[in-house]
Amino acid sequence: MAIFGNYENTSTGIAKNAPQKKPFFRFWEIVGRKFWKLINVNLLMMASLLPLILGAFSVIYFGEKNTELAMILALACGLIFSIFFGPVIAGCTQILRNFSREKPCFLWDTFFKTLKSNFRQSMLLGWIDILVSASVASGMYIYPKMINAINESGEGSPTTIYALLVATLSISIVVLLMSFYGYLMIVSTDLKMKDVLKNSLALSFIALKKNMITLVLSVVIMGISALLTYYFPQIMVFVLMFVPVAFVGFMIVFNCYPVIQKYVINPYYAQKGEISPELAYTQTEGENLFEDQGGKEAPREVTNAPVEPKKKGKKKKVIS
């Protein structure tokens, strides 16, 4: 008797079109298998922030000694960040997309090829994200101060400021949901930039329930990471370098790519009368000479009887 099961019987095999596991279980299975590669992706994402860190360090270190040099270095670092932020995210998105599709992926080769081939579009999308983020951060800083000032003075009503604050929050959520799809569409399709933005906006509302669940989970995970960083900074600075950002990124790609495939990729090929490459493996052309019996074969018991030696004699001719 085998310790870990009976290996003397054959199984039924694996069916060619066997149903996939439910998304929840498949997600954690992929995370387990790709854990160390996700750490590499996290490091790549964190590397995109290096120019900002260097710019902040320049201001702190040279700010009092040489203000002009500090500003020049900070602006240079900011420019480098704005140029490479989008392409780095696109490269990482392609890697995470391959993980979610369970396709082979040579991490560094995939990253640099994607960065090079999608540089312009991803850079433009990065600029949009940076501009919106800066605008939202400014609004969230200024509007509460304006509301407090109006309340303290007792003159006028802060209703307009409240409306602007709500509008700012709403726009930031929509743009964030669009970014879930923007980079994915850039690396998955050959659409023009205006079509990428238009489709990203449409998909933000078409799959609103899934998008909001993904957004809430992402905010919760990053919020917990930020809270732990506040209380345990020395430990979490190390952890942030390796884990949470790529995990959230993979969760976004895992949830959002099927939406793109359903509403953008598959209809495109259907309109051309073709089959999407990602569905082609389930189709067969013409009549098959052999039928895949995976999952249909009856289990067969393997006997341990010794094999009798062949009798010596005249060899039969093998017809080839």
C-alpha positions as CSV (number, residue, x, y, z in Angstrom):
1,M,0.0,0.0,0.0
2,A,1.4,3.4,-1.0
3,I,1.8,5.9,1.8
4,F,0.3,8.9,-0.1
5,G,-2.2,7.0,-2.2
6,N,-2.4,4.1,-4.6
7,Y,-0.3,4.7,-7.7
8,E,-0.9,1.2,-9.1
9,N,-4.2,2.3,-10.8
10,T,-4.4,4.7,-13.7
11,S,-6.7,7.7,-13.5
12,T,-9.3,8.9,-16.0
13,G,-6.9,11.5,-17.5
14,I,-7.5,15.2,-18.0
15,A,-10.2,16.4,-20.4
16,K,-9.1,18.9,-23.1
17,N,-12.0,21.3,-22.3
18,A,-12.3,20.5,-18.6
19,P,-14.0,23.4,-16.8
20,Q,-11.8,25.8,-14.9
21,K,-11.9,26.2,-11.2
22,K,-13.9,29.0,-9.7
23,P,-12.2,32.4,-9.9
24,F,-11.6,32.6,-6.2
25,F,-9.8,29.3,-6.0
26,R,-7.9,29.9,-9.2
27,F,-6.8,33.3,-8.0
28,W,-5.2,31.9,-4.9
29,E,-3.7,29.0,-6.8
30,I,-2.0,31.3,-9.2
31,V,-0.8,33.6,-6.4
32,G,0.8,30.6,-4.7
33,R,2.5,29.4,-7.8
34,K,3.7,32.9,-8.9
35,F,4.5,34.2,-5.4
36,W,8.2,34.8,-6.0
37,K,7.6,36.3,-9.4
38,L,5.0,38.6,-7.9
39,I,7.8,39.8,-5.6
40,N,9.9,40.7,-8.6
41,V,6.9,42.6,-10.1
42,N,6.5,44.5,-6.9
43,L,10.1,45.6,-7.0
44,L,9.7,46.8,-10.5
45,M,6.6,48.8,-9.5
46,M,8.4,50.3,-6.5
47,A,11.3,51.2,-8.8
48,S,9.1,53.5,-10.7
49,L,8.9,55.6,-7.5
50,L,12.7,56.0,-7.2
51,P,12.8,59.4,-9.1
52,L,10.3,60.8,-6.6
53,I,12.3,59.5,-3.7
54,L,15.5,61.0,-5.1
55,G,13.8,64.3,-5.8
56,A,12.5,64.5,-2.2
57,F,16.0,63.6,-0.9
58,S,17.5,66.4,-3.1
59,V,15.1,68.9,-1.6
60,I,15.8,67.8,2.0
61,Y,19.6,67.6,1.5
62,F,20.3,70.6,-0.7
63,G,17.3,72.7,0.2
64,E,19.1,75.0,2.8
65,K,22.5,74.8,1.2
66,N,21.7,75.4,-2.4
67,T,18.0,76.1,-3.2
68,E,18.5,76.4,-7.0
69,L,20.4,73.1,-7.2
70,A,17.7,71.4,-5.1
71,M,14.9,72.7,-7.4
72,I,16.8,71.7,-10.6
73,L,17.4,68.2,-9.2
74,A,13.8,67.9,-8.0
75,L,12.4,69.0,-11.4
76,A,14.7,66.6,-13.2
77,C,13.6,63.7,-11.0
78,G,10.0,64.7,-11.5
79,L,10.4,64.7,-15.3
80,I,12.0,61.3,-15.3
81,F,9.2,60.0,-13.1
82,S,6.5,61.4,-15.4
83,I,8.1,59.8,-18.5
84,F,8.7,56.3,-17.1
85,F,5.8,55.9,-14.7
86,G,3.2,54.8,-17.3
87,P,5.5,52.5,-19.3
88,V,6.7,50.7,-16.1
89,I,3.1,50.1,-15.1
90,A,2.3,48.9,-18.6
91,G,5.2,46.4,-18.5
92,C,4.2,45.1,-15.1
93,T,0.5,44.9,-16.3
94,Q,1.6,42.7,-19.2
95,I,3.4,40.3,-16.8
96,L,0.4,40.2,-14.5
97,R,-1.9,39.6,-17.5
98,N,0.1,36.6,-18.5
99,F,0.0,35.3,-14.9
100,S,-3.8,35.7,-14.9
101,R,-4.2,33.8,-18.2
102,E,-1.7,31.2,-17.0
103,K,0.5,31.7,-20.0
104,P,4.3,31.3,-20.1
105,C,6.1,34.5,-19.1
106,F,9.8,35.4,-19.2
107,L,9.5,38.2,-16.7
108,W,12.3,40.5,-17.8
109,D,12.0,39.9,-21.5
110,T,8.2,40.5,-21.3
111,F,8.7,43.7,-19.3
112,F,11.2,45.3,-21.6
113,K,9.4,44.3,-24.8
114,T,6.1,45.7,-23.5
115,L,7.8,48.9,-22.2
116,K,9.4,49.5,-25.6
117,S,6.4,48.6,-27.8
118,N,3.8,50.6,-25.8
119,F,6.0,53.4,-24.5
120,R,4.1,56.4,-26.1
121,Q,0.6,55.4,-25.2
122,S,1.4,54.2,-21.7
123,M,3.4,57.4,-21.1
124,L,0.4,59.5,-22.1
125,L,-1.8,57.5,-19.8
126,G,0.7,58.0,-17.0
127,W,0.6,61.7,-17.5
128,I,-3.2,61.7,-17.2
129,D,-3.0,59.7,-14.0
130,I,-0.3,62.0,-12.5
131,L,-2.3,65.1,-13.5
132,V,-5.5,63.8,-12.1
133,S,-3.8,62.6,-8.9
134,A,-2.1,66.0,-8.4
135,S,-5.4,67.8,-9.0
136,V,-7.4,65.6,-6.6
137,A,-4.7,65.9,-3.9
138,S,-4.8,69.7,-4.2
139,G,-8.6,69.7,-4.0
140,M,-8.7,67.4,-1.0
141,Y,-6.2,69.8,0.7
142,I,-7.7,73.1,-0.2
143,Y,-11.5,72.5,-0.1
144,P,-11.7,71.4,3.6
145,K,-9.7,74.5,4.5
146,M,-12.1,76.7,2.6
147,I,-15.0,75.0,4.3
148,N,-13.5,75.6,7.7
149,A,-12.7,79.2,6.9
150,I,-16.4,79.8,5.8
151,N,-17.8,78.1,8.9
152,E,-15.5,80.1,11.2
153,S,-16.3,83.4,9.6
154,G,-20.0,82.7,9.5
155,E,-20.3,84.5,6.2
156,G,-21.7,82.7,3.2
157,S,-22.6,79.0,2.8
158,P,-20.0,76.2,2.1
159,T,-22.6,74.4,-0.1
160,T,-20.7,75.2,-3.3
161,I,-17.4,74.0,-1.8
162,Y,-19.1,70.8,-0.7
163,A,-20.4,70.3,-4.2
164,L,-16.9,70.8,-5.6
165,L,-15.5,68.3,-3.1
166,V,-18.0,65.7,-4.0
167,A,-17.3,66.3,-7.7
168,T,-13.6,65.9,-7.1
169,L,-14.1,62.6,-5.3
170,S,-16.4,61.3,-8.0
171,I,-14.1,62.2,-10.8
172,S,-11.1,60.6,-9.0
173,I,-13.0,57.4,-8.5
174,V,-14.0,57.3,-12.2
175,V,-10.5,58.0,-13.4
176,L,-9.1,55.3,-11.0
177,L,-11.6,52.8,-12.4
178,M,-10.6,53.8,-15.9
179,S,-6.9,53.2,-15.1
180,F,-7.9,49.6,-14.2
181,Y,-8.7,49.1,-17.9
182,G,-6.4,51.6,-19.6
183,Y,-3.1,49.9,-19.2
184,L,-4.6,46.5,-19.8
185,M,-6.1,47.6,-23.0
186,I,-2.9,49.2,-24.2
187,V,-1.0,45.9,-23.8
188,S,-3.8,43.7,-25.0
189,T,-5.1,45.6,-28.1
190,D,-3.9,47.9,-31.0
191,L,-6.5,50.6,-30.2
192,K,-5.8,54.2,-30.6
193,M,-5.4,56.3,-27.4
194,K,-8.8,57.9,-27.8
195,D,-10.5,54.5,-28.1
196,V,-8.6,53.2,-25.1
197,L,-9.9,56.1,-23.0
198,K,-13.4,55.7,-24.4
199,N,-13.6,52.0,-23.8
200,S,-12.0,52.4,-20.3
201,L,-14.8,54.9,-19.4
202,A,-17.5,52.6,-20.8
203,L,-16.2,49.5,-19.0
204,S,-15.9,51.4,-15.8
205,F,-19.7,51.6,-15.8
206,I,-20.6,48.3,-17.6
207,A,-18.9,46.2,-14.9
208,L,-19.5,48.7,-12.1
209,K,-20.3,46.1,-9.5
210,K,-17.1,44.1,-10.1
211,N,-15.1,47.3,-10.4
212,M,-16.4,48.7,-7.1
213,I,-15.6,45.4,-5.3
214,T,-12.1,45.4,-6.8
215,L,-11.7,49.1,-5.7
216,V,-12.9,48.5,-2.2
217,L,-10.6,45.4,-1.7
218,S,-7.7,47.4,-3.1
219,V,-8.3,50.3,-0.8
220,V,-8.7,48.0,2.2
221,I,-5.4,46.2,1.5
222,M,-3.4,49.4,0.9
223,G,-5.1,51.0,3.9
224,I,-4.1,48.2,6.1
225,S,-0.5,48.3,4.7
226,A,-0.4,52.1,5.4
227,L,-1.7,51.6,8.9
228,L,0.9,48.9,9.7
229,T,3.5,51.2,8.2
230,Y,2.5,53.9,10.6
231,Y,2.9,51.6,13.6
232,F,5.7,49.4,12.4
233,P,7.7,51.6,10.0
234,Q,11.0,49.7,10.1
235,I,9.3,46.3,9.3
236,M,6.7,47.6,6.8
237,V,9.2,49.6,4.7
238,F,10.8,46.3,3.9
239,V,7.5,44.5,3.4
240,L,6.2,47.2,1.1
241,M,9.2,46.7,-1.2
242,F,8.2,43.1,-1.8
243,V,4.5,42.3,-1.5
244,P,1.3,44.5,-1.4
245,V,1.5,46.6,-4.6
246,A,1.9,43.6,-7.0
247,F,-0.7,41.7,-5.1
248,V,-3.3,44.5,-5.6
249,G,-2.2,44.9,-9.2
250,F,-2.7,41.2,-9.9
251,M,-6.1,41.3,-8.3
252,I,-7.1,44.2,-10.5
253,V,-5.8,42.5,-13.7
254,F,-7.4,39.1,-12.7
255,N,-10.8,40.8,-12.2
256,C,-10.7,43.3,-15.1
257,Y,-9.1,41.4,-18.0
258,P,-12.1,39.0,-18.5
259,V,-14.3,42.1,-18.9
260,I,-12.0,43.4,-21.7
261,Q,-12.0,40.0,-23.3
262,K,-15.8,39.8,-23.2
263,Y,-16.7,43.3,-24.3
264,V,-13.7,44.3,-26.5
265,I,-11.6,41.5,-27.7
266,N,-14.1,38.8,-28.5
267,P,-16.6,41.2,-30.3
268,Y,-13.7,42.5,-32.4
269,Y,-12.9,39.0,-33.8
270,A,-16.6,38.1,-34.1
271,Q,-17.2,41.2,-36.2
272,K,-14.4,40.1,-38.5
273,G,-15.8,36.6,-38.7
274,E,-12.8,35.1,-36.9
275,I,-12.3,33.3,-33.6
276,S,-10.4,35.1,-30.8
277,P,-6.9,33.6,-30.4
278,E,-7.7,33.0,-26.7
279,L,-10.7,30.9,-27.6
280,A,-9.2,29.2,-30.6
281,Y,-7.9,26.2,-28.6
282,T,-11.5,25.1,-27.9
283,Q,-12.3,25.0,-31.7
284,T,-11.3,22.3,-34.2
285,E,-11.4,22.4,-38.0
286,G,-12.6,19.6,-40.1
287,E,-13.0,16.0,-38.9
288,N,-10.6,14.7,-36.3
289,L,-8.8,11.5,-37.0
290,F,-8.4,10.9,-33.2
291,E,-10.7,11.9,-30.4
292,D,-9.2,13.2,-27.1
293,Q,-10.4,10.7,-24.5
294,G,-9.1,12.7,-21.5
295,G,-11.5,12.5,-18.6
296,K,-13.5,9.6,-20.3
297,E,-11.1,6.7,-20.0
298,A,-12.0,4.0,-17.5
299,P,-9.5,3.6,-14.7
300,R,-7.2,0.6,-15.3
301,E,-5.5,-1.5,-12.6
302,V,-1.8,-2.0,-13.2
303,T,-0.6,-5.5,-12.3
304,N,2.8,-6.2,-10.9
305,A,3.1,-9.6,-12.8
306,P,6.6,-10.1,-14.2
307,V,7.0,-9.7,-17.9
308,E,7.9,-12.9,-19.6
309,P,11.0,-12.7,-21.8
310,K,10.5,-12.9,-25.5
311,K,11.1,-16.3,-27.0
312,K,14.1,-16.5,-29.3
313,G,13.4,-17.3,-32.9
314,K,13.1,-15.8,-36.2
315,K,12.4,-12.1,-36.1
316,K,9.3,-10.9,-37.8
317,K,9.6,-8.1,-40.3
318,V,8.3,-4.8,-39.2
319,I,6.2,-3.1,-41.8
320,S,6.9,0.6,-41.8
